[in-house]
Amino acid sequence: MSNILEVCAGDIESVRAAAEGGAARVELCSALGEGGVTPSIGFIRQALKVTGVKVHVLIRPRGGDFLYTDEEVDCMVDDITAAREAGVHGVVIGALDADGNVDTKACWRMVEAAGGINVTFHRAFDLCRDRKTALEEIIALGCNRVLTSGQASSAKEGAAVLAELVTQAHNRITILAGAGVGPDNAAGIIAASGTSEVHASARHTVGSKMRYRHEGVSMGVPGSDEYSRKVTSAEIVKEIVTNINPQK
């Protein structure tokens, strides 16, 4: 069985690059600088037109922590319904309570709204107080996988904990290793952790095609460059896929 690469895609160009490079799945999100938020329905519909790659959608109403109000949970449930009705293959969810535990009530509402499509619990898991308890609760919710760095700053640094999670999961849920995954370390993370799935953005910087440029005005963070952006590279995706599935 082949190892799987999931690509975090913030625009339609990145979705196409992920498919071209051989990724099995994309996680659609916007505002990657905020750690990702729910993308627009227009982006979702366009991504679904790209062949050869499954589309999962991040469900997150804002940046910041994962402690949500009832109104924010209502928003996420509505977004899940819209994504499911659009035809996505899966959604990516997560919510915590104020004490760092999985908010099972909120998450159960989201799982129900998913209506049987694939559900990934995102890296809110890495901020949980007790990872072993959290993993059991996520399994009980019926999630298909959990995206995690092993509660470390990168999946490479968290490989030992990832291995513990794979053992604990015992094929009841997939451990998806993410954070800092690239061509140089993806195969090593899989070997050290025992997982079969990794998550990467596989991005490079591209320049704007704008001829007229009004310099000195930033639309976001002061001093940011409005005439460059990070986009998934088909070549980087292909390199990761090749490295995690070497020819035998």
Secondary structure, 3 states (H helix, E strand, C coil): CCCEEEEEECCHHHHHHHHHHCCCEEEECECHHHCCECCCHHHHHHHCCCCCCEEEEECCCCCCCCCCCHHHHHHHHHHHHHHHHHCCCEEEECCECCCCCECHHHHHHHHHHHCCCEEEECHHHHHCCCHHHHHHHHHHHCCCEEEECCCCCCCCCCHHHHHHHHHHHCCCCEEEEECCCCCCCHHHHHHHHCCCEEEECCEEEEECCCCCCCCCCCCCCCCCCCCEEEEECHHHHHHHHHHHCCCC
